[in-house]
Amino acid sequence: MKKILLTGGGTAGHVTPNIALIPSLREMGYEIQYIGTYNGIEKRLIEEQGIPYTGISSGKLRRYMSAKNFSDPFRVIKGYGEAKKFIKSYKPDIVFSKGGFVSVPVILAAKKYKIPIVIHESDMTPGLANKISIPYASYICHNFPETAQYLPEGKSILTGSPIRKELRHGNKIAGLDLCGFTANKPIIMIVGGSLGSAAINNAVRDALPELLKHFQIVHLCGKGKLDEKLTSTPGYKQFEYIENEMKDLFAMVDLVVSRAGANAISEIQALKKPNLLIPLSAAASRGDQILNAASFEHQGFSMVMAEENVTTKNLIDAIRDLYDNRQKYIDAMSEAPTSDAVKMIVELIDKTVKNKSVNK
């Protein structure tokens, strides 16, 4: 049996594309194992898929000053040793990495044992973990056409971002039942990312008295960010995080307000949901979400609001405008060329494994 080792972690965005590949990899006869952090979000998400999971030590790769910059390199070194031990024992035919800081020691260990590596970069520009890993990869799949300019010629493959098949087969009635909503009033879904966004959460909650006159709202607010005072508010349903029922929520909603993580916006585009993107600010990130959102705005897929401009009034006005012009965004997303990212990536993985066998 062919063996593949998947890696990636830190946020749900570094895990869900891997999850999207799992059914097709199984169909092609791959035995699958996963390496992530000891207790990151990826551990629960992968174990729910029935995939054997191994945790390793990991240190965050920071671009800013922090006391942890002195201790985390030792965690990375420890993780490299743990990854080497695992790979030597498991002997995978290939490693597929979705990035995130946990992937670096895994990539370096795979290179040591001459295991071929395929990487996926979702954002417009490669993150630091992928920048370190790219020289060791056979191929780098990417989501945006603009990303090719940052990648080695001959290695970049424009695949788009793999989307979980089940997202396309949600049940609107199940979504309405989950939230206790009615079918005769439009619904907005607010998505602040798996970690949540205080800026978005606060603005949405301040805007509820006005928004709930016209809309129902399902709010994915992030771990530990529920507002207990609003639990019984009619037309408003909040969750820390949703996994299995996400397909039903997408089937139910008319508009989406979201961060601009690449995987999240790829799902929104694939499902043709009119959307307002509020990217993470450059002050709190490397600016990748700003670039992602700008690309989608340029293509006519999204309305964009800078986080610095998020106020109760601005949010209400933007949502009204988005709803009034929703068909414009649906049409733009419908006219965009599409590709089956899952199929392309899995076929690339299999070709790389076969080439390895031929060249032994």
C-alpha positions as CSV (number, residue, x, y, z in Angstrom):
1,M,0.0,0.0,0.0
2,K,1.2,3.5,-0.8
3,K,1.8,5.7,2.2
4,I,1.3,9.4,2.5
5,L,2.2,11.7,5.5
6,L,0.1,14.8,5.8
7,T,1.2,17.8,7.8
8,G,0.1,21.3,8.6
9,G,-1.3,23.1,11.7
10,G,-1.7,26.1,13.9
11,T,-5.1,27.2,12.5
12,A,-8.0,25.4,10.9
13,G,-6.9,26.9,7.6
14,H,-3.8,24.7,7.7
15,V,-5.9,21.6,8.2
16,T,-9.1,21.7,6.3
17,P,-7.5,21.4,2.8
18,N,-5.7,18.3,4.0
19,I,-9.1,17.0,5.2
20,A,-10.5,17.7,1.7
21,L,-8.0,15.4,0.2
22,I,-8.5,12.4,2.5
23,P,-11.5,10.7,0.8
24,S,-9.8,10.8,-2.7
25,L,-6.5,9.6,-1.2
26,R,-8.3,6.7,0.4
27,E,-10.1,5.9,-2.9
28,M,-6.6,5.7,-4.6
29,G,-5.4,3.2,-2.0
30,Y,-3.2,5.4,0.2
31,E,-2.5,4.7,3.8
32,I,-2.6,8.1,5.6
33,Q,-1.0,9.4,8.7
34,Y,-0.7,12.9,10.1
35,I,1.9,14.9,12.0
36,G,0.9,18.1,13.8
37,T,1.5,19.9,17.1
38,Y,0.9,18.1,20.4
39,N,-2.5,19.7,21.1
40,G,-3.3,22.1,18.3
41,I,-6.7,22.4,16.6
42,E,-5.5,20.0,13.9
43,K,-5.3,17.1,16.4
44,R,-9.0,17.0,17.0
45,L,-10.0,17.7,13.4
46,I,-7.8,14.9,12.1
47,E,-8.6,12.3,14.7
48,E,-12.3,12.9,13.8
49,Q,-11.4,11.7,10.3
50,G,-10.1,8.4,11.7
51,I,-6.5,9.2,10.7
52,P,-3.6,8.2,13.0
53,Y,-2.1,11.3,14.5
54,T,1.3,12.0,15.8
55,G,2.2,15.2,17.7
56,I,5.6,16.8,17.7
57,S,7.2,19.7,19.4
58,S,6.9,23.0,17.5
59,G,8.0,26.5,17.9
60,K,6.4,29.5,16.1
61,L,8.3,31.3,13.4
62,R,7.9,34.9,14.3
63,R,8.8,38.1,12.3
64,Y,8.7,40.2,15.5
65,M,10.6,40.5,18.7
66,S,9.4,38.1,21.5
67,A,11.1,36.4,24.4
68,K,9.9,33.1,22.9
69,N,12.2,33.7,19.9
70,F,15.0,32.5,22.1
71,S,13.3,29.3,23.3
72,D,11.3,28.2,20.3
73,P,14.3,27.3,18.1
74,F,15.0,24.5,20.7
75,R,11.4,23.3,20.3
76,V,11.8,23.2,16.5
77,I,15.0,21.2,16.9
78,K,13.2,18.8,19.2
79,G,10.4,18.6,16.6
80,Y,12.9,17.8,13.9
81,G,14.2,14.9,15.9
82,E,10.7,13.6,16.6
83,A,9.8,13.9,12.9
84,K,13.0,12.1,11.8
85,K,12.2,9.2,14.2
86,F,8.6,9.0,12.9
87,I,9.5,9.2,9.2
88,K,12.3,6.6,9.6
89,S,9.8,4.2,11.1
90,Y,6.7,5.0,8.9
91,K,8.6,5.2,5.6
92,P,6.1,7.3,3.7
93,D,6.2,7.4,-0.1
94,I,5.4,11.2,0.0
95,V,4.8,14.1,2.3
96,F,2.1,16.6,1.6
97,S,2.3,19.9,3.6
98,K,-0.3,22.6,4.0
99,G,2.1,24.8,5.9
100,G,2.1,26.3,9.3
101,F,5.0,26.3,11.6
102,V,4.7,22.6,12.6
103,S,5.4,21.6,9.0
104,V,9.0,22.9,8.9
105,P,10.7,20.1,10.9
106,V,8.6,17.6,9.1
107,I,9.8,18.9,5.7
108,L,13.4,19.0,6.8
109,A,13.1,15.4,8.1
110,A,11.5,14.2,4.9
111,K,14.3,15.8,2.9
112,K,16.9,14.0,5.0
113,Y,15.4,10.6,4.1
114,K,14.9,11.6,0.4
115,I,11.1,11.5,0.6
116,P,9.4,13.6,-2.1
117,I,7.5,16.6,-0.9
118,V,4.4,18.5,-2.3
119,I,3.4,21.8,-0.7
120,H,0.2,23.8,-1.0
121,E,0.2,27.6,-0.5
122,S,-3.2,29.0,-0.1
123,D,-2.3,32.7,0.3
124,M,-1.3,35.2,-2.3
125,T,2.3,35.2,-1.1
126,P,4.0,32.3,0.7
127,G,4.1,32.3,4.5
128,L,7.4,32.0,6.4
129,A,7.0,28.3,7.0
130,N,6.4,27.6,3.3
131,K,9.2,29.9,2.3
132,I,11.6,27.8,4.3
133,S,10.2,24.6,2.9
134,I,9.8,25.5,-0.8
135,P,13.5,24.7,-1.8
136,Y,12.9,21.1,-0.7
137,A,9.6,20.5,-2.5
138,S,9.1,18.7,-5.8
139,Y,6.0,20.8,-6.5
140,I,4.2,23.8,-4.9
141,C,0.5,24.0,-5.5
142,H,-1.1,27.4,-5.1
143,N,-4.5,29.1,-5.0
144,F,-4.0,32.5,-6.7
145,P,-2.5,33.0,-10.2
146,E,-0.4,35.9,-8.8
147,T,1.5,33.5,-6.5
148,A,3.5,31.9,-9.3
149,Q,5.8,34.9,-9.4
150,Y,7.0,34.0,-5.9
151,L,7.7,30.4,-6.7
152,P,10.5,28.5,-8.5
153,E,9.8,28.1,-12.2
154,G,8.8,24.6,-13.1
155,K,7.7,23.7,-9.6
156,S,4.5,25.9,-9.3
157,I,1.1,24.4,-10.1
158,L,-2.0,26.5,-10.1
159,T,-4.6,24.2,-8.5
160,G,-6.8,26.4,-6.5
161,S,-7.6,25.4,-2.9
162,P,-9.1,22.0,-2.2
163,I,-12.7,22.2,-1.0
164,R,-14.4,19.6,1.1
165,K,-17.0,17.9,-1.2
166,E,-19.6,17.7,1.5
167,L,-19.8,21.6,1.7
168,R,-21.6,21.4,-1.7
169,H,-24.2,19.1,-0.3
170,G,-25.6,20.9,2.7
171,N,-29.2,20.7,3.9
172,K,-30.9,24.1,4.3
173,I,-33.6,22.7,6.6
174,A,-31.0,21.1,8.8
175,G,-29.3,24.5,9.1
176,L,-32.5,26.2,10.0
177,D,-33.3,23.6,12.6
178,L,-29.8,23.9,14.1
179,C,-30.2,27.7,14.5
180,G,-33.9,27.8,15.2
181,F,-34.4,30.2,12.3
182,T,-37.3,30.7,9.9
183,A,-37.1,30.3,6.1
184,N,-38.8,33.6,5.3
185,K,-36.2,36.1,6.5
186,P,-32.7,36.4,4.9
187,I,-29.7,35.0,6.9
188,I,-26.2,36.3,7.4
189,M,-23.3,34.1,8.6
190,I,-20.5,35.9,10.4
191,V,-17.1,34.0,10.4
192,G,-14.2,35.4,12.4
193,G,-11.9,32.5,11.7
194,S,-11.2,29.5,14.1
195,L,-9.7,31.8,16.7
196,G,-12.4,34.5,16.4
197,S,-12.1,38.3,15.9
198,A,-12.8,40.7,18.7
199,A,-13.2,43.6,16.3
200,I,-15.8,41.8,14.1
201,N,-17.6,40.2,17.1
202,N,-18.0,43.6,18.9
203,A,-19.2,45.4,15.8
204,V,-21.7,42.6,15.0
205,R,-23.1,42.5,18.5
206,D,-23.4,46.3,18.6
207,A,-25.2,46.2,15.3
208,L,-27.7,43.5,16.3
209,P,-30.6,45.8,17.2
210,E,-30.6,47.2,13.7
211,L,-29.6,44.1,11.7
212,L,-32.1,41.8,13.3
213,K,-34.9,44.0,12.0
214,H,-34.1,42.7,8.5
215,F,-31.9,39.6,8.9
216,Q,-31.3,36.5,11.0
217,I,-27.6,36.0,12.0
218,V,-25.5,32.9,12.7
219,H,-22.3,34.0,14.3
220,L,-19.2,31.8,14.5
221,C,-17.3,33.8,17.1
222,G,-14.3,31.7,18.1
223,K,-13.3,29.7,21.1
224,G,-14.1,31.4,24.4
225,K,-15.8,34.3,22.7
226,L,-19.5,33.5,23.2
227,D,-21.6,36.3,24.7
228,E,-23.8,34.6,27.3
229,K,-26.1,37.7,27.5
230,L,-27.2,37.2,23.9
231,T,-27.8,33.4,24.1
232,S,-31.6,33.8,24.0
233,T,-31.8,36.6,21.4
234,P,-34.4,35.8,18.8
235,G,-32.9,35.5,15.3
236,Y,-29.3,35.4,16.6
237,K,-27.4,32.1,17.1
238,Q,-23.8,32.0,18.1
239,F,-21.3,29.1,18.1
240,E,-17.6,29.0,19.1
241,Y,-16.8,26.8,16.0
242,I,-18.7,24.6,13.6
243,E,-17.2,21.6,11.8
244,N,-19.6,18.9,10.6
245,E,-22.7,21.2,10.2
246,M,-20.9,23.9,8.2
247,K,-22.3,22.5,5.0
248,D,-25.8,23.0,6.3
249,L,-25.1,26.6,7.4
250,F,-23.7,27.4,4.0
251,A,-26.8,25.9,2.4
252,M,-29.0,28.1,4.6
253,V,-27.3,31.6,4.4
254,D,-27.8,34.4,2.0
255,L,-24.7,36.5,2.9
256,V,-21.3,35.8,4.5
257,V,-19.2,38.3,6.5
258,S,-15.8,36.8,6.9
259,R,-12.1,37.2,7.6
260,A,-10.1,36.7,4.4
261,G,-8.1,33.6,5.1
262,A,-7.5,31.9,1.7
263,N,-9.3,28.6,2.5
264,A,-12.4,30.4,3.9
265,I,-12.8,32.7,0.9
266,S,-12.2,29.8,-1.5
267,E,-15.1,28.0,0.1
268,I,-17.2,31.1,-0.1
269,Q,-16.4,31.5,-3.8
270,A,-17.0,27.8,-4.6
271,L,-20.5,28.1,-3.0
272,K,-21.2,31.5,-4.7
273,K,-22.2,33.3,-1.5
274,P,-22.2,37.1,-1.7
275,N,-19.7,38.2,0.9
276,L,-18.1,41.1,2.8
277,L,-14.4,40.4,3.7
278,I,-12.8,42.0,6.6
279,P,-9.1,41.0,6.4
280,L,-6.8,40.8,9.4
281,S,-4.9,44.1,9.6
282,A,-1.3,44.4,8.7
283,A,-0.6,45.5,12.3
284,A,-1.6,42.0,13.5
285,S,-0.3,39.9,10.6
286,R,2.0,39.7,7.6
287,G,-0.8,41.2,5.4
288,D,-1.7,38.1,3.5
289,Q,-5.4,38.4,4.1
290,I,-5.3,42.0,2.8
291,L,-3.8,40.7,-0.5
292,N,-6.3,37.8,-0.6
293,A,-9.2,40.2,-0.2
294,A,-7.8,42.7,-2.7
295,S,-7.6,39.9,-5.3
296,F,-11.2,38.8,-4.7
297,E,-12.4,42.5,-4.8
298,H,-10.6,43.0,-8.1
299,Q,-12.3,40.0,-9.6
300,G,-15.7,41.2,-8.4
301,F,-16.2,38.3,-6.0
302,S,-16.3,40.3,-2.8
303,M,-16.9,43.6,-1.0
304,V,-14.0,44.5,1.3
305,M,-13.8,46.6,4.4
306,A,-10.5,47.4,6.2
307,E,-10.5,46.3,9.9
308,E,-9.6,49.9,10.8
309,N,-12.9,51.0,9.3
310,V,-15.2,48.6,11.1
311,T,-17.8,50.5,13.1
312,T,-21.4,49.6,13.9
313,K,-22.7,52.1,11.3
314,N,-20.2,51.1,8.6
315,L,-21.0,47.4,9.1
316,I,-24.7,47.9,8.9
317,D,-24.4,50.1,5.7
318,A,-22.0,47.6,4.0
319,I,-24.4,44.6,4.8
320,R,-27.4,46.5,3.4
321,D,-25.4,47.4,0.2
322,L,-24.2,43.8,-0.2
323,Y,-27.7,42.4,0.1
324,D,-29.1,44.9,-2.3
325,N,-26.4,44.1,-4.9
326,R,-26.0,40.4,-4.1
327,Q,-26.7,39.1,-7.6
328,K,-23.8,41.1,-9.0
329,Y,-21.4,39.1,-6.8
330,I,-23.1,35.8,-7.5
331,D,-22.8,36.4,-11.2
332,A,-19.1,37.3,-11.0
333,M,-18.3,34.2,-9.0
334,S,-20.4,32.1,-11.4
335,E,-18.5,33.4,-14.4
336,A,-15.0,32.7,-13.0
337,P,-13.1,29.6,-14.3
338,T,-13.2,26.7,-11.9
339,S,-10.9,23.8,-11.4
340,D,-11.2,20.6,-9.3
341,A,-8.4,21.3,-6.9
342,V,-8.8,18.0,-5.0
343,K,-8.5,16.0,-8.3
344,M,-5.5,18.0,-9.5
345,I,-3.6,17.7,-6.2
346,V,-4.3,14.0,-5.7
347,E,-3.2,13.2,-9.3
348,L,0.0,15.3,-8.7
349,I,0.7,13.4,-5.5
350,D,0.2,10.0,-7.3
351,K,2.4,11.1,-10.2
352,T,5.2,12.2,-7.9
353,V,5.0,8.8,-6.0
354,K,5.2,6.9,-9.3
355,N,8.1,9.0,-10.5
356,K,9.9,8.2,-7.3
357,S,9.4,4.5,-7.9
358,V,10.6,4.7,-11.5
359,N,13.8,6.6,-10.5
360,K,14.8,4.3,-7.6
